[in-house]
Amino acid sequence: MRRLPVVVVLGLALVGEGAFAQDALAQVFTGPGMTPVIPYPTAPPPPSPPAITVPQVPKMESPPPFELQNTRPGYVKPGKPPAPVLKPQRQRPLSDRVARCLDEGAMLGLSPNERAAYSRSCALR
């Protein structure tokens, strides 16, 4: 007895598939007094990306002329580089050199006696 209703329902489902589809379409019907179904609008196309421009890279092959380089006006004649001027380095006073050497010895972790010997040899260099 139980198998008969199951077979009938399955038979109706297979045979009347078109009828069920028509019933489903009838549920969407918009008659008088009903608002029509408005489909969602499609999204606008994305904006085009901005144009990329590559800046002009300066060339290292062409240095500026010598006259435009960092020189004092009137000191350099056009076309010739100035002669190098070597100045002797000014030596610091002995007290400053000893203080710096004592600080270096302390940073190296030397004992007071080792620092004294280190500072004497360091300051006279």
Sequence and secondary structure as in RCSB ss.txt:
>XXXX:A:sequence
MRRLPVVVVLGLALVGEGAFAQDALAQVFTGPGMTPVIPYPTAPPPPSPPAITVPQVPKMESPPPFELQNTRPGY
VKPGKPPAPVLKPQRQRPLSDRVARCLDEGAMLGLSPNERAAYSRSCALR
>XXXX:A:secstr
  HHHHHHHHHHHHHTHHHHHHHHHHTT   TTS                         TTS   GGGSS  TTT
S TTS             HHHHHHHHHHHHHHTT  HHHHHHHHHHHHT 
